[in-house]
């Protein structure tokens, strides 16, 4: 091989490498930035979850997919009626394979809660719960004052929900976020 021919082949190889870098360089940077943004959004803003049980029927069905806002409590605080996803409290030992739970906020810190004749009472007043299925009654809430920073959470399917009636009030520090959207199945799409 002559020096001239080797030099031409080396120049062609260098040109190919430059061409690949020109194509891959900006695209690779865009991919890395996109992945970084997606990770940040998932960590700090929104996260999707799958509903594995019937404890929130009829609001959430088994197999539904939901979006949780991790910022909603920072912006507006926790309200009665919010549906929240939270990390399993230590007192819940029923199914250790499930790490995150979804329930509705029924009682707020400092309130006194109990059930009587199938209804929930908060500070002496019967709670209106239009989200419950007709005829669904609530039992097994002993009279108690919810500690500061804790919330009383229950599933909408009261007959099939293991919740604060059994494992007690849940610290707000375990909350992941508020359910804001049911996006799958598409036929049940709803802003919650």
GROMACS elastic network, one bead per residue, 0.5 to 0.9 nm:
[ bonds ]
;  ai    aj funct       b0    kb
    1     4     6  0.82817   500
    1     5     6  0.64741   500
    1     6     6  0.66710   500
    2     5     6  0.52545   500
    2     6     6  0.62503   500
    2     7     6  0.85123   500
    3     6     6  0.51439   500
    3     7     6  0.60125   500
    3     8     6  0.86109   500
    4     7     6  0.51204   500
    4     8     6  0.62938   500
    4     9     6  0.88059   500
    5     8     6  0.50744   500
    5     9     6  0.62669   500
    5    10     6  0.85728   500
    6     9     6  0.51360   500
    6    10     6  0.60456   500
    6    11     6  0.84996   500
    7    10     6  0.50564   500
    7    11     6  0.60856   500
    7    12     6  0.86074   500
    8    11     6  0.50423   500
    8    12     6  0.61681   500
    8    13     6  0.86416   500
    9    12     6  0.50447   500
    9    13     6  0.61635   500
    9    14     6  0.85722   500
   10    13     6  0.51120   500
   10    14     6  0.61660   500
   10    15     6  0.85980   500
   11    14     6  0.50587   500
   11    15     6  0.61252   500
   11    16     6  0.86369   500
   12    15     6  0.50148   500
   12    16     6  0.61777   500
   12    17     6  0.86691   500
   13    16     6  0.50722   500
   13    17     6  0.62566   500
   13    18     6  0.86464   500
   14    17     6  0.51221   500
   14    18     6  0.62044   500
   14    19     6  0.85964   500
   15    18     6  0.50584   500
   15    19     6  0.61208   500
   15    20     6  0.86422   500
   16    19     6  0.50073   500
   16    20     6  0.61805   500
   16    21     6  0.85782   500
   17    20     6  0.51021   500
   17    21     6  0.61165   500
   17    22     6  0.85099   500
   18    21     6  0.50323   500
   18    22     6  0.60205   500
   18    23     6  0.86390   500
   19    23     6  0.62871   500
   19    24     6  0.85256   500
   20    23     6  0.51648   500
   20    24     6  0.58312   500
   20    25     6  0.78969   500
   21    24     6  0.50755   500
   21    25     6  0.51190   500
   21    26     6  0.83394   500
   22    25     6  0.55724   500
   22    26     6  0.70791   500
   22    27     6  0.89325   500
   23    26     6  0.66264   500
   23    27     6  0.67427   500
   23    28     6  0.87091   500
   24    27     6  0.51550   500
   24    28     6  0.55438   500
   24    29     6  0.83024   500
   25    28     6  0.52583   500
   25    29     6  0.62586   500
   25    30     6  0.86975   500
   26    29     6  0.51151   500
   26    30     6  0.61701   500
   26    31     6  0.86769   500
   27    31     6  0.61514   500
   27    32     6  0.86085   500
   28    31     6  0.50820   500
   28    32     6  0.61585   500
   28    33     6  0.85661   500
   29    32     6  0.51596   500
   29    33     6  0.61148   500
   29    34     6  0.85174   500
   30    33     6  0.51623   500
   30    34     6  0.60189   500
   30    35     6  0.85735   500
   31    34     6  0.50589   500
   31    35     6  0.61010   500
   31    36     6  0.84808   500
   32    35     6  0.52286   500
   32    36     6  0.61069   500
   32    37     6  0.86649   500
   33    36     6  0.50121   500
   33    37     6  0.61624   500
   33    38     6  0.86009   500
   34    37     6  0.51597   500
   34    38     6  0.61492   500
   34    39     6  0.86183   500
   35    38     6  0.50536   500
   35    39     6  0.61520   500
   35    40     6  0.86312   500
   36    39     6  0.51704   500
   36    40     6  0.62321   500
   36    41     6  0.86675   500
   37    40     6  0.50844   500
   37    41     6  0.61221   500
   37    42     6  0.86014   500
   38    41     6  0.51473   500
   38    42     6  0.61964   500
   38    43     6  0.85905   500
   39    42     6  0.51561   500
   39    43     6  0.60789   500
   39    44     6  0.85733   500
   40    43     6  0.50658   500
   40    44     6  0.59479   500
   40    45     6  0.75762   500
   41    44     6  0.54004   500
   41    46     6  0.59454   500
   41    47     6  0.78946   500
   42    45     6  0.58954   500
   42    46     6  0.52062   500
   42    47     6  0.51841   500
   42    48     6  0.84044   500
   42    70     6  0.88761   500
   43    46     6  0.73277   500
   43    47     6  0.75579   500
   43    70     6  0.83730   500
   44    47     6  0.85127   500
   44    69     6  0.86743   500
   44    70     6  0.61723   500
   44    71     6  0.72805   500
   45    68     6  0.83133   500
   45    69     6  0.58754   500
   45    70     6  0.50175   500
   45    71     6  0.58132   500
   45    72     6  0.88105   500
   46    67     6  0.65892   500
   46    68     6  0.55178   500
   46    70     6  0.57614   500
   46    71     6  0.79707   500
   46   177     6  0.83987   500
   47    66     6  0.83575   500
   47    67     6  0.56640   500
   47    68     6  0.53086   500
   47    69     6  0.68798   500
   47    70     6  0.75893   500
   47   177     6  0.86553   500
   48    65     6  0.68369   500
   48    66     6  0.54830   500
   48    68     6  0.60817   500
   49    64     6  0.84552   500
   49    65     6  0.56616   500
   49    66     6  0.53329   500
   49    67     6  0.64335   500
   49    68     6  0.75481   500
   49    85     6  0.86577   500
   49   100     6  0.89509   500
   50    62     6  0.82528   500
   50    63     6  0.62422   500
   50    64     6  0.59855   500
   50    66     6  0.65094   500
   51    54     6  0.79871   500
   51    56     6  0.88060   500
   51    60     6  0.72856   500
   51    61     6  0.69365   500
   51    62     6  0.53440   500
   51    63     6  0.52448   500
   51    64     6  0.53630   500
   51    65     6  0.62513   500
   51    66     6  0.77389   500
   51   101     6  0.86935   500
   51   102     6  0.79902   500
   52    61     6  0.84703   500
   52    62     6  0.54108   500
   52    63     6  0.61351   500
   52    64     6  0.82022   500
   52    98     6  0.89147   500
   53    56     6  0.77011   500
   53    57     6  0.87051   500
   53    61     6  0.75614   500
   53    62     6  0.52628   500
   53    63     6  0.80119   500
   53   161     6  0.89037   500
   54    57     6  0.53891   500
   54    58     6  0.82614   500
   54    60     6  0.75548   500
   54    61     6  0.60785   500
   54    62     6  0.55707   500
   54   155     6  0.87508   500
   54   157     6  0.71229   500
   54   160     6  0.69988   500
   54   161     6  0.76680   500
   55    58     6  0.87346   500
   55    60     6  0.82055   500
   55    61     6  0.84517   500
   55    62     6  0.87176   500
   55   102     6  0.84030   500
   55   103     6  0.78694   500
   55   154     6  0.85467   500
   55   155     6  0.51359   500
   55   156     6  0.64517   500
   55   157     6  0.50608   500
   55   158     6  0.72408   500
   55   159     6  0.82289   500
   55   160     6  0.54647   500
   55   162     6  0.75392   500
   55   163     6  0.89409   500
   56    59     6  0.57906   500
   56    60     6  0.51788   500
   56    61     6  0.68739   500
   56    62     6  0.86330   500
   56   102     6  0.76799   500
   56   103     6  0.67939   500
   56   104     6  0.82278   500
   56   154     6  0.85350   500
   56   157     6  0.52795   500
   56   158     6  0.83006   500
   56   160     6  0.86025   500
   56   161     6  0.75537   500
   57    60     6  0.51312   500
   57    61     6  0.54098   500
   57    62     6  0.79952   500
   57   132     6  0.86011   500
   57   133     6  0.82057   500
   57   155     6  0.79244   500
   57   156     6  0.60354   500
   57   157     6  0.52569   500
   58    61     6  0.63285   500
   58   131     6  0.81527   500
   58   132     6  0.76813   500
   58   133     6  0.68488   500
   58   156     6  0.71048   500
   58   157     6  0.71134   500
   59   131     6  0.73532   500
   59   132     6  0.84895   500
   59   156     6  0.71882   500
   59   157     6  0.88432   500
   60    63     6  0.84949   500
   60    64     6  0.63725   500
   60    65     6  0.87138   500
   60    66     6  0.87896   500
   60   156     6  0.87697   500
   60   182     6  0.80481   500
   61    64     6  0.55521   500
   62    65     6  0.89295   500
   63   184     6  0.81702   500
   63   185     6  0.80905   500
   64   182     6  0.69669   500
   64   183     6  0.76597   500
   64   184     6  0.54981   500
   64   185     6  0.62068   500
   64   188     6  0.84432   500
   65   181     6  0.85522   500
   65   182     6  0.58922   500
   65   183     6  0.59039   500
   65   185     6  0.72062   500
   66   179     6  0.67063   500
   66   180     6  0.75327   500
   66   181     6  0.55138   500
   66   183     6  0.58533   500
   66   184     6  0.71779   500
   67   178     6  0.84040   500
   67   179     6  0.58776   500
   67   180     6  0.59299   500
   67   181     6  0.51030   500
   67   182     6  0.64318   500
   67   183     6  0.73439   500
   68    72     6  0.88264   500
   68    84     6  0.79013   500
   68    85     6  0.73847   500
   68   176     6  0.78827   500
   68   177     6  0.55069   500
   68   178     6  0.52255   500
   68   180     6  0.56867   500
   68   181     6  0.71620   500
   69    72     6  0.56129   500
   69    73     6  0.83695   500
   69   176     6  0.82579   500
   69   177     6  0.52595   500
   69   178     6  0.53319   500
   69   179     6  0.63817   500
   69   180     6  0.63867   500
   69   181     6  0.89486   500
   70    73     6  0.71726   500
   70    74     6  0.81095   500
   70   175     6  0.87565   500
   70   176     6  0.61015   500
   70   178     6  0.66738   500
   71    74     6  0.52619   500
   71    75     6  0.63211   500
   71    76     6  0.87310   500
   71   177     6  0.70748   500
   71   178     6  0.83175   500
   72    75     6  0.51348   500
   72    76     6  0.59669   500
   72    77     6  0.70473   500
   72    78     6  0.83019   500
   72   177     6  0.68867   500
   72   178     6  0.63899   500
   72   180     6  0.89573   500
   73    76     6  0.51976   500
   73    78     6  0.56769   500
   73    79     6  0.88693   500
   73   177     6  0.70405   500
   73   178     6  0.72966   500
   74    77     6  0.60049   500
   74    78     6  0.88377   500
   76    79     6  0.82957   500
   78    81     6  0.88916   500
   78    82     6  0.69509   500
   78   105     6  0.80599   500
   78   108     6  0.83274   500
   78   172     6  0.87023   500
   78   178     6  0.84230   500
   79    82     6  0.56881   500
   79   105     6  0.71176   500
   79   106     6  0.87053   500
   79   108     6  0.77790   500
   80    83     6  0.88076   500
   80   104     6  0.78887   500
   80   105     6  0.51377   500
   80   106     6  0.54090   500
   80   107     6  0.65507   500
   80   108     6  0.68683   500
   81   104     6  0.58642   500
   81   105     6  0.51889   500
   81   106     6  0.60996   500
   81   107     6  0.89159   500
   81   129     6  0.85317   500
   81   131     6  0.89092   500
   82   103     6  0.84956   500
   82   104     6  0.56564   500
   82   105     6  0.54073   500
   82   106     6  0.82395   500
   82   178     6  0.66874   500
   82   179     6  0.75804   500
   82   192     6  0.87559   500
   83   102     6  0.69095   500
   83   103     6  0.56397   500
   83   105     6  0.62568   500
   83   153     6  0.89028   500
   83   177     6  0.87404   500
   83   178     6  0.58746   500
   83   179     6  0.54978   500
   83   180     6  0.82499   500
   83   192     6  0.81847   500
   84   101     6  0.81709   500
   84   102     6  0.55539   500
   84   103     6  0.57107   500
   84   104     6  0.61332   500
   84   105     6  0.71758   500
   84   153     6  0.87018   500
   84   175     6  0.69567   500
   84   176     6  0.74418   500
   84   177     6  0.57639   500
   84   179     6  0.56211   500
   85   100     6  0.65570   500
   85   101     6  0.55085   500
   85   103     6  0.67794   500
   85   104     6  0.88985   500
   85   174     6  0.87721   500
   85   175     6  0.61343   500
   85   176     6  0.55464   500
   85   177     6  0.56536   500
   85   178     6  0.63808   500
   85   179     6  0.69534   500
   86    89     6  0.83322   500
   86    99     6  0.85926   500
   86   100     6  0.55336   500
   86   101     6  0.54602   500
   86   102     6  0.64611   500
   86   103     6  0.83072   500
   86   170     6  0.86948   500
   86   172     6  0.84658   500
   86   173     6  0.87334   500
   86   174     6  0.53662   500
   86   176     6  0.50094   500
   86   177     6  0.71006   500
   87    99     6  0.59565   500
   87   101     6  0.63180   500
   87   102     6  0.89738   500
   87   174     6  0.52414   500
   87   175     6  0.64297   500
   87   176     6  0.69560   500
   88    91     6  0.82907   500
   88    92     6  0.65733   500
   88    93     6  0.88016   500
   88    96     6  0.83493   500
   88    98     6  0.76070   500
   88    99     6  0.55204   500
   88   100     6  0.54893   500
   88   101     6  0.62305   500
   88   170     6  0.89489   500
   88   174     6  0.76311   500
   89    92     6  0.55461   500
   89    93     6  0.84987   500
   89   167     6  0.77485   500
   89   168     6  0.89903   500
   89   170     6  0.67426   500
   89   171     6  0.81731   500
   89   174     6  0.74286   500
   90    93     6  0.70876   500
   90   167     6  0.85234   500
   91   166     6  0.87020   500
   91   167     6  0.53324   500
   91   168     6  0.76415   500
   92    95     6  0.77011   500
   92    96     6  0.79010   500
   92   162     6  0.85523   500
   92   163     6  0.83854   500
   92   166     6  0.80294   500
   92   167     6  0.54709   500
   92   168     6  0.87772   500
   93    96     6  0.58848   500
   93   167     6  0.85851   500
   94   162     6  0.82905   500
   95    98     6  0.60045   500
   95    99     6  0.87397   500
   96    99     6  0.69651   500
   98   101     6  0.74418   500
  100   176     6  0.86407   500
  102   153     6  0.89026   500
  102   154     6  0.88194   500
  102   155     6  0.76791   500
  102   179     6  0.85618   500
  103   153     6  0.57198   500
  103   154     6  0.53123   500
  103   156     6  0.75679   500
  103   161     6  0.88478   500
  103   163     6  0.76518   500
  104   152     6  0.84568   500
  104   153     6  0.53538   500
  104   154     6  0.53606   500
  104   155     6  0.59032   500
  104   156     6  0.71332   500
  105   108     6  0.75026   500
  105   151     6  0.66681   500
  105   152     6  0.60925   500
  105   154     6  0.67322   500
  105   155     6  0.89016   500
  106   120     6  0.88731   500
  106   122     6  0.88846   500
  106   127     6  0.87153   500
  106   151     6  0.75308   500
  106   152     6  0.55937   500
  106   153     6  0.55602   500
  106   154     6  0.66554   500
  107   110     6  0.86878   500
  107   111     6  0.66013   500
  107   112     6  0.80416   500
  107   113     6  0.68181   500
  107   122     6  0.72447   500
  107   146     6  0.73162   500
  107   150     6  0.87871   500
  107   151     6  0.56447   500
  107   153     6  0.69177   500
  107   169     6  0.85959   500
  108   111     6  0.58038   500
  108   112     6  0.87627   500
  108   146     6  0.67842   500
  108   147     6  0.86958   500
  108   148     6  0.85584   500
  108   149     6  0.84105   500
  108   150     6  0.70604   500
  108   151     6  0.50654   500
  108   152     6  0.65264   500
  109   112     6  0.87460   500
  109   145     6  0.79349   500
  109   146     6  0.51251   500
  109   147     6  0.55508   500
  109   149     6  0.57635   500
  109   150     6  0.54538   500
  109   151     6  0.58443   500
  109   152     6  0.82267   500
  110   145     6  0.59989   500
  110   146     6  0.51460   500
  110   147     6  0.57995   500
  110   148     6  0.58492   500
  110   149     6  0.85372   500
  110   150     6  0.85082   500
  111   122     6  0.65386   500
  111   123     6  0.61146   500
  111   144     6  0.82883   500
  111   145     6  0.55328   500
  111   146     6  0.56101   500
  111   147     6  0.82270   500
  112   121     6  0.80801   500
  112   122     6  0.56835   500
  112   123     6  0.50277   500
  112   124     6  0.79039   500
  112   143     6  0.68193   500
  112   144     6  0.54424   500
  112   146     6  0.62686   500
  113   120     6  0.71758   500
  113   121     6  0.56127   500
  113   123     6  0.63685   500
  113   124     6  0.80569   500
  113   141     6  0.74173   500
  113   142     6  0.76498   500
  113   143     6  0.56366   500
  113   144     6  0.56428   500
  113   145     6  0.63691   500
  113   146     6  0.74481   500
  113   152     6  0.84861   500
  114   119     6  0.84486   500
  114   120     6  0.58924   500
  114   121     6  0.53781   500
  114   122     6  0.68927   500
  114   123     6  0.86902   500
  114   124     6  0.87594   500
  114   139     6  0.87249   500
  114   140     6  0.81468   500
  114   142     6  0.52179   500
  114   144     6  0.66733   500
  115   118     6  0.63731   500
  115   119     6  0.53441   500
  115   121     6  0.57961   500
  115   122     6  0.88401   500
  115   126     6  0.89036   500
  115   138     6  0.66214   500
  115   139     6  0.58032   500
  115   140     6  0.67178   500
  115   141     6  0.50714   500
  115   142     6  0.67976   500
  115   143     6  0.74828   500
  116   119     6  0.54496   500
  116   120     6  0.66607   500
  116   121     6  0.74982   500
  116   138     6  0.80698   500
  116   139     6  0.70316   500
  116   140     6  0.86517   500
  116   141     6  0.81995   500
  117   120     6  0.86732   500
  117   137     6  0.81483   500
  117   138     6  0.80071   500
  117   139     6  0.75031   500
  118   136     6  0.81745   500
  118   139     6  0.54221   500
  118   140     6  0.89647   500
  119   126     6  0.67440   500
  119   127     6  0.73523   500
  119   128     6  0.88870   500
  119   137     6  0.62741   500
  119   138     6  0.55041   500
  119   139     6  0.73340   500
  120   125     6  0.83581   500
  120   126     6  0.58299   500
  120   127     6  0.55727   500
  120   128     6  0.83324   500
  120   129     6  0.87797   500
  120   137     6  0.87861   500
  120   138     6  0.65851   500
  120   139     6  0.81069   500
  120   141     6  0.79565   500
  121   124     6  0.56652   500
  121   125     6  0.52044   500
  121   127     6  0.55546   500
  122   125     6  0.53446   500
  122   126     6  0.64312   500
  122   127     6  0.64520   500
  123   126     6  0.85567   500
  129   132     6  0.59289   500
  130   133     6  0.79835   500
  130   134     6  0.86782   500
  131   134     6  0.89262   500
  131   156     6  0.69927   500
  132   135     6  0.81313   500
  132   136     6  0.63217   500
  132   137     6  0.85005   500
  132   156     6  0.55349   500
  132   157     6  0.71157   500
  132   158     6  0.82242   500
  133   136     6  0.54969   500
  133   137     6  0.89553   500
  133   156     6  0.76796   500
  133   157     6  0.74892   500
  134   137     6  0.87146   500
  136   156     6  0.87269   500
  136   157     6  0.74936   500
  136   158     6  0.67657   500
  136   159     6  0.75939   500
  137   158     6  0.68812   500
  137   159     6  0.78791   500
  138   141     6  0.79238   500
  138   158     6  0.61095   500
  138   159     6  0.78331   500
  139   142     6  0.88167   500
  139   158     6  0.82879   500
  139   159     6  0.88807   500
  139   165     6  0.84649   500
  140   165     6  0.61918   500
  140   166     6  0.82176   500
  141   144     6  0.81857   500
  141   164     6  0.85135   500
  141   165     6  0.54629   500
  141   166     6  0.85255   500
  142   165     6  0.79606   500
  146   149     6  0.84402   500
  146   150     6  0.63166   500
  146   151     6  0.66639   500
  146   152     6  0.70602   500
  146   169     6  0.66102   500
  147   150     6  0.54340   500
  147   151     6  0.78413   500
  147   169     6  0.77162   500
  147   171     6  0.86987   500
  148   151     6  0.84492   500
  148   171     6  0.86277   500
  149   170     6  0.84237   500
  149   171     6  0.57952   500
  149   172     6  0.57662   500
  149   173     6  0.79111   500
  150   169     6  0.56615   500
  150   170     6  0.51232   500
  150   172     6  0.55223   500
  150   173     6  0.84216   500
  151   164     6  0.84931   500
  151   168     6  0.88505   500
  151   169     6  0.51735   500
  151   170     6  0.52009   500
  151   171     6  0.63423   500
  151   172     6  0.66832   500
  152   163     6  0.84366   500
  152   164     6  0.56412   500
  152   165     6  0.80860   500
  152   168     6  0.71704   500
  152   170     6  0.63614   500
  153   163     6  0.62386   500
  153   164     6  0.53146   500
  153   165     6  0.81371   500
  153   168     6  0.85182   500
  153   169     6  0.68629   500
  153   170     6  0.71706   500
  154   157     6  0.84371   500
  154   158     6  0.73092   500
  154   161     6  0.70677   500
  154   162     6  0.77534   500
  154   163     6  0.51596   500
  154   164     6  0.60859   500
  154   165     6  0.74721   500
  155   158     6  0.58601   500
  155   159     6  0.88978   500
  155   160     6  0.79490   500
  155   161     6  0.53521   500
  155   162     6  0.76184   500
  155   163     6  0.67277   500
  156   159     6  0.87584   500
  156   160     6  0.87906   500
  156   161     6  0.77142   500
  157   160     6  0.55659   500
  157   161     6  0.60409   500
  158   161     6  0.54395   500
  158   162     6  0.84242   500
  158   163     6  0.89858   500
  159   162     6  0.88389   500
  162   165     6  0.73934   500
  162   166     6  0.64518   500
  162   167     6  0.78635   500
  163   166     6  0.56811   500
  163   167     6  0.61723   500
  163   168     6  0.74570   500
  163   169     6  0.86867   500
  164   169     6  0.52678   500
  164   170     6  0.71187   500
  165   168     6  0.58654   500
  165   169     6  0.80645   500
  167   170     6  0.82053   500
  170   173     6  0.83776   500
  170   174     6  0.72642   500
  170   175     6  0.85520   500
  171   174     6  0.57695   500
  171   175     6  0.76216   500
  172   175     6  0.53472   500
  172   176     6  0.89541   500
  173   176     6  0.83131   500
  175   178     6  0.81950   500
  179   182     6  0.79610   500
  179   191     6  0.88352   500
  179   192     6  0.66866   500
  180   190     6  0.86141   500
  180   191     6  0.58372   500
  181   189     6  0.75099   500
  181   190     6  0.58127   500
  181   192     6  0.53278   500
  182   185     6  0.80329   500
  182   186     6  0.85389   500
  182   188     6  0.71473   500
  182   189     6  0.53253   500
  182   190     6  0.51795   500
  182   191     6  0.63576   500
  182   192     6  0.70206   500
  183   186     6  0.59602   500
  183   187     6  0.86998   500
  183   188     6  0.72032   500
  183   190     6  0.66845   500
  183   191     6  0.83688   500
  184   187     6  0.73630   500
  184   188     6  0.65597   500
  184   189     6  0.61418   500
  185   188     6  0.55593   500
  185   189     6  0.66467   500
  186   189     6  0.50419   500
  186   190     6  0.88536   500
